[in-house]
């Protein structure tokens, strides 16, 4: 967990969120996007997002997919949804299929939002998007914003505050302005502002396994939570970890429940409740059973046998 601001890094991959304690280089969890933001499924925005950013000043998350965006005020727990142009005044080229979004400091310390497409961006002051549009100016090239190390063959994937861990050369374990990139070979890397450093994601976060990346942002730890007792993050839900079996858990549980119901039926048919000193199965052939399961005629005989058995054991 980034101890400086009580957040974790959230990498969006298909329909999953990969939650990462990036300062300690630990993958915390891999869970469905809709398990954290279930309302996104109402607009088919719970997978394959183009970009996501958190507006720290207004308490909003903004999710982008194609020409649409969804705005979530996590302080007021309110949602809004519409076209990107419903919430932003910007050049038409940036009205769909963005590649990244981020919130960062602007002139005089005023917070700004940045939207990226290809290697260009537009930006402007943040605002409560449910009340007024954000006016974004540009476009400008990434290189003109001092990301001179990024070349034309690198595709911008996401922009966020990312911890540059102490274990990496140049890292001091603090959050830095980072951009995730994909090169011509399909490899994902991270580079930090005003550096010439490129770090493979599995070096930043051991065990990352090169999951595809759609977007990245930081998430308040209280929104996602985990069950790590040595480094706890407050919030609901246990850490399951990046394991394919977790994706099959609902199917497995349905099978277990079906087998349990079948087991009860078999036991009730073969061993009616009246044959037990106690009644562990409520749907058996006891005196309150409505219907005939084939053992009703033997209840008195079985009860007598059980009584004699219990008496002889005393």
SEZA-891197 format. One line per field, with one value per residue (C-alpha): residue number from 1; residue in one letter; x, y, z. Coordinates in Angstrom, 2 decimals, always signed. Example, Ala and Ser with C-alpha at 12.3 -4.5 7.8 and 13.67 -1.06 7.14 Angstrom:
! SEZA-891197
kolti: 1  2
guse: a  s
c1: +12.30  +13.67
c2: -4.50  -1.06
c3: +7.80  +7.14
//
This chain:
! SEZA-891197
kolti: 1  2  3  4  5  6  7  8  9  10  11  12  13  14  15  16  17  18  19  20  21  22  23  24  25  26  27  28  29  30  31  32  33  34  35  36  37  38  39  40  41  42  43  44  45  46  47  48  49  50  51  52  53  54  55  56  57  58  59  60  61  62  63  64  65  66  67  68  69  70  71  72  73  74  75  76  77  78  79  80  81  82  83  84  85  86  87  88  89  90  91  92  93  94  95  96  97  98  99  100  101  102  103  104  105  106  107  108  109  110  111  112  113  114  115  116  117  118  119  120  121  122  123  124  125  126  127  128  129  130  131  132  133  134  135  136  137  138  139  140  141  142  143  144  145  146  147  148  149  150  151  152  153  154  155  156  157  158  159  160  161  162  163  164  165  166  167  168  169  170  171  172  173  174  175  176  177  178  179  180  181  182  183  184  185  186  187  188  189  190  191  192  193  194  195  196  197  198  199  200  201  202  203  204  205  206  207  208  209  210  211  212  213  214  215  216  217  218  219  220  221  222  223  224  225  226  227  228  229  230  231  232  233  234  235  236  237  238  239  240  241  242  243  244  245  246  247  248  249  250  251  252  253  254  255  256  257  258  259  260  261  262  263  264  265  266  267  268  269  270  271  272  273  274  275  276  277  278  279  280  281  282  283  284  285  286  287  288  289  290  291  292  293  294  295  296  297  298  299  300  301  302  303  304  305  306  307  308  309  310  311  312  313  314
guse: x  x  x  x  x  x  x  x  x  x  x  x  x  x  x  x  x  x  x  x  x  x  x  x  x  x  x  x  x  x  x  x  x  x  x  x  x  x  x  x  x  x  x  x  x  x  x  x  x  x  x  x  x  x  x  x  x  x  x  x  x  x  x  x  x  x  x  x  x  x  x  x  x  x  x  x  x  x  x  x  x  x  x  x  x  x  x  x  x  x  x  x  x  x  x  x  x  x  x  x  x  x  x  x  x  x  x  x  x  x  x  x  x  x  x  x  x  x  x  x  x  x  x  x  x  x  x  x  x  x  x  x  x  x  x  x  x  x  x  x  x  x  x  x  x  x  x  x  x  x  x  x  x  x  x  x  x  x  x  x  x  x  x  x  x  x  x  x  x  x  x  x  x  x  x  x  x  x  x  x  x  x  x  x  x  x  x  x  x  x  x  x  x  x  x  x  x  x  x  x  x  x  x  x  x  x  x  x  x  x  x  x  x  x  x  x  x  x  x  x  x  x  x  x  x  x  x  x  x  x  x  x  x  x  x  x  x  x  x  x  x  x  x  x  x  x  x  x  x  x  x  x  x  x  x  x  x  x  x  x  x  x  x  x  x  x  x  x  x  x  x  x  x  x  x  x  x  x  x  x  x  x  x  x  x  x  x  x  x  x  x  x  x  x  x  x  x  x  x  x  x  x  x  x  x  x  x  x  x  x  x  x  x  x
c1: +0.00  +1.23  +1.65  +1.85  -1.81  -3.56  -4.17  -3.38  -2.62  -5.44  -4.56  -7.58  -7.20  -10.20  -13.00  -10.61  -8.94  -5.45  -4.82  -1.17  +0.70  +3.26  +5.57  +6.00  +5.90  +3.03  +0.04  -2.86  -5.81  -7.32  -11.07  -13.89  -14.32  -18.02  -17.26  -15.86  -18.09  -21.20  -23.06  -20.66  -22.39  -25.55  -23.77  -21.59  -18.56  -17.36  -14.75  -12.28  -12.18  -10.15  -9.08  -9.81  -8.81  -9.55  -10.22  -8.83  -10.28  -13.92  -13.94  -14.81  -13.74  -14.18  -14.38  -14.03  -15.07  -15.40  -17.47  -18.98  -17.94  -19.31  -18.69  -18.77  -18.63  -17.26  -17.82  -21.50  -21.91  -23.63  -23.32  -23.78  -23.36  -23.33  -21.18  -17.70  -18.88  -21.62  -18.95  -16.00  -15.52  -12.63  -11.47  -13.65  -10.67  -10.66  -14.39  -13.89  -11.37  -9.03  -5.89  -5.31  -6.54  -4.99  -5.33  -2.31  -1.00  -1.38  -0.15  -0.18  -1.07  -4.51  -5.56  -5.98  -7.33  -5.39  -6.92  -4.61  -5.05  -2.14  +0.79  -1.19  -3.18  -5.67  -5.93  -7.77  -8.88  -10.93  -14.56  -17.59  -18.60  -22.17  -22.63  -20.49  -18.28  -14.51  -12.98  -9.89  -7.41  -4.91  -3.91  -0.25  +2.29  +3.53  +7.09  +6.27  +5.28  +8.84  +8.11  +10.95  +12.01  +8.79  +9.32  +6.85  +6.74  +5.52  +1.78  +0.58  -1.67  -2.15  -0.95  -1.06  +0.97  +3.01  +5.48  +9.08  +10.23  +13.54  +14.46  +14.75  +17.65  +16.67  +13.68  +13.24  +9.92  +7.71  +4.85  +6.00  +4.20  +4.37  +3.16  +2.53  +3.55  +3.30  +6.07  +6.06  +6.84  +3.73  +5.76  +4.48  +6.80  +6.63  +8.55  +8.68  +8.54  +11.75  +13.78  +15.17  +14.20  +11.94  +11.02  +9.20  +6.03  +7.10  +10.19  +8.08  +5.54  +7.01  +4.43  +2.49  +2.63  +2.21  -1.57  -2.91  -3.35  -6.30  -6.03  -4.54  -5.38  -5.01  -7.87  -8.63  -7.76  -11.08  -12.94  -11.31  -9.95  -8.20  -7.68  -3.93  -3.27  +0.38  -0.27  -4.03  -5.97  -9.31  -12.37  -14.58  -13.57  -10.68  -7.65  -8.08  -4.95  -4.30  -5.43  -7.53  -9.45  -10.97  -12.72  -14.35  -15.45  -19.13  -19.46  -17.72  -19.99  -23.11  -21.91  -21.20  -24.68  -26.34  -24.48  -25.43  -29.12  -28.83  -27.08  -29.91  -32.50  -30.64  -30.10  -33.75  -34.92  -32.66  -32.49  -35.70  -35.53  -37.49  -34.51  -32.32  -32.25  -32.18  -33.41  -30.50  -32.44  -35.56  -36.94  -37.00  -39.88  -40.66  -44.15  -44.53  -43.69  -46.38  -46.28  -44.98  -41.31  -41.64  -40.66  -43.73  -44.99  -41.73  -41.56  -43.00  -40.86  -37.71  -38.48  -38.86  -35.52  -33.82  -35.37  -34.17  -30.69  -30.48  -31.75  -29.22  -26.43  -27.27
c2: +0.00  +3.47  +4.66  +8.27  +8.54  +5.30  +4.18  +1.14  +0.99  -0.41  -1.89  -2.64  -5.79  -7.01  -7.42  -7.57  -5.13  -6.04  -4.33  -3.69  -2.48  -0.91  +0.55  -2.92  -4.62  -6.93  -7.99  -7.90  -9.12  -9.76  -9.35  -8.43  -4.72  -5.02  -6.40  -2.96  -0.79  -2.92  +0.02  -0.01  -3.16  -1.09  +0.58  -2.36  -0.57  -3.34  -4.62  -3.38  +0.21  +2.71  +4.92  +5.62  +8.45  +9.68  +13.37  +13.83  +17.33  +16.55  +12.93  +11.49  +8.52  +8.89  +5.74  +5.99  +3.48  +4.34  +7.56  +7.17  +7.88  +7.16  +9.48  +8.18  +10.53  +8.12  +10.59  +11.02  +7.54  +8.98  +7.91  +9.73  +8.43  +9.84  +10.82  +12.16  +15.38  +15.66  +16.18  +17.72  +20.55  +19.32  +18.77  +16.24  +13.92  +13.25  +12.48  +8.69  +5.87  +7.52  +5.67  +7.16  +9.67  +11.14  +13.85  +15.87  +19.26  +22.20  +25.82  +27.40  +24.05  +23.85  +20.26  +19.36  +16.42  +15.02  +12.92  +11.11  +9.75  +8.30  +10.49  +13.69  +15.04  +17.72  +19.14  +21.62  +22.38  +19.73  +20.39  +18.57  +16.95  +16.40  +20.17  +21.67  +20.63  +20.53  +22.73  +21.05  +22.74  +21.36  +19.06  +18.95  +16.22  +14.16  +15.07  +18.79  +18.01  +16.75  +13.05  +13.18  +9.57  +8.21  +7.28  +7.05  +3.23  +3.15  +3.14  +5.04  +2.83  +4.71  +7.57  +7.66  +8.20  +4.99  +4.04  +3.77  +1.13  +1.23  -2.12  -0.51  +1.70  +5.33  +4.44  +5.89  +4.26  +7.25  +7.95  +9.42  +10.50  +7.39  +6.34  +2.74  +1.90  -0.98  -1.41  -3.01  -6.41  -6.25  -5.78  -3.49  -1.01  +1.92  +5.18  +8.06  +11.80  +13.47  +10.26  +7.94  +4.84  +2.06  -0.77  -3.97  -4.44  -7.82  -6.06  -3.38  -5.92  -9.46  -12.05  -9.66  -12.28  -9.67  -9.41  -7.16  -3.54  -1.35  +1.46  +2.37  +4.65  +4.86  +3.70  +4.56  +1.54  +1.82  +1.18  -2.17  -3.52  -6.79  -9.36  -9.03  -9.16  -8.10  -5.06  -4.52  -2.27  -1.21  -2.11  -5.03  -8.28  -10.72  -10.88  -13.85  -13.35  -13.75  -17.37  -18.76  -20.95  -17.78  -17.12  -20.57  -20.18  -19.37  -22.49  -24.64  -23.38  -24.08  -27.66  -28.08  -26.79  -29.10  -32.11  -31.09  -30.96  -34.36  -35.83  -34.64  -36.24  -39.56  -39.66  -38.77  -41.54  -44.20  -43.10  -41.30  -38.88  -41.29  -43.64  -41.05  -40.05  -36.47  -35.00  -33.60  -33.39  -31.18  -32.59  -36.27  -38.64  -37.41  -37.09  -33.63  -34.79  -34.02  -36.88  -40.39  -40.99  -44.76  -45.22  -44.05  -47.58  -48.47  -45.44  -47.17  -50.27  -48.18  -45.99  -49.09  -50.45  -47.13  -46.94  -50.44  -49.63  -46.48  -48.26  -51.07  -48.53  -46.76
c3: +0.00  -0.79  +2.78  +1.70  +0.68  +1.74  -1.84  -3.95  -7.65  -9.77  -13.17  -15.38  -17.48  -19.48  -16.93  -13.96  -11.60  -10.46  -7.12  -6.36  -3.29  -5.61  -2.94  -1.43  -4.86  -3.92  -5.98  -3.53  -5.53  -8.95  -8.97  -11.39  -12.05  -11.26  -7.80  -6.90  -9.12  -9.88  -11.47  -14.43  -15.71  -16.27  -19.20  -20.35  -18.92  -16.60  -19.10  -21.71  -20.49  -22.48  -19.57  -15.91  -13.62  -10.15  -9.56  -6.06  -5.56  -6.36  -5.14  -8.53  -10.63  -14.38  -16.53  -20.33  -22.98  -26.67  -26.84  -23.37  -19.82  -16.36  -13.42  -9.85  -6.88  -4.26  -1.42  -2.19  -3.77  -6.84  -10.50  -13.78  -17.34  -20.87  -23.83  -23.21  -24.84  -22.20  -19.56  -21.43  -23.87  -26.01  -29.61  -31.45  -31.98  -28.21  -27.98  -28.29  -27.96  -25.49  -24.43  -20.98  -18.44  -15.32  -12.73  -11.82  -10.69  -13.02  -12.82  -9.37  -7.78  -9.40  -10.11  -13.78  -15.74  -18.71  -21.50  -23.92  -27.43  -29.36  -28.21  -27.75  -24.83  -23.81  -20.32  -18.14  -14.60  -12.80  -11.93  -10.55  -13.83  -12.65  -12.42  -15.18  -18.06  -17.79  -20.49  -21.93  -24.25  -26.70  -28.20  -27.28  -27.85  -24.92  -25.81  -25.42  -21.80  -21.11  -21.74  -24.26  -23.63  -25.19  -28.85  -31.72  -31.61  -28.00  -27.33  -24.28  -22.10  -18.85  -16.68  -12.87  -9.74  -9.49  -6.78  -7.94  -5.41  -3.63  -5.15  -8.58  -9.60  -9.04  -6.89  -3.41  -2.57  -3.34  -5.73  -9.03  -12.19  -14.36  -17.80  -18.83  -22.38  -24.83  -27.38  -30.83  -29.29  -27.11  -23.92  -21.19  -19.50  -17.11  -17.42  -14.94  -15.54  -16.73  -16.70  -19.35  -17.36  -18.68  -16.30  -17.26  -15.23  -13.84  -12.46  -10.79  -9.51  -9.31  -10.33  -12.55  -15.36  -18.10  -17.86  -20.65  -19.53  -20.55  -17.98  -14.62  -11.70  -7.93  -5.71  -2.10  +0.01  +1.84  -1.44  -2.11  +1.17  +1.87  +4.56  +4.92  +8.65  +8.47  +6.26  +6.47  +4.13  +5.63  +3.62  +2.65  +1.05  +1.40  -0.83  -3.13  -5.17  -8.91  -9.21  -12.07  -9.60  -8.14  -11.44  -11.23  -7.61  -8.40  -10.57  -7.98  -5.21  -7.28  -7.79  -4.08  -3.21  -5.74  -4.34  -0.79  -1.70  -3.40  -0.36  +1.91  -0.34  -0.45  +3.31  +3.98  +1.67  +3.16  +6.78  +7.85  +10.72  +12.94  +12.91  +14.62  +18.31  +17.00  +13.73  +11.69  +8.43  +8.41  +5.14  +6.18  +6.95  +10.45  +11.85  +10.34  +6.81  +4.25  +1.81  +1.59  +0.89  +1.09  +4.71  +6.59  +7.36  +9.09  +11.36  +14.44  +13.92  +13.41  +16.41  +18.56  +17.41  +18.06  +21.55  +22.43  +21.09  +23.15  +26.29  +25.99  +25.61  +28.87
//
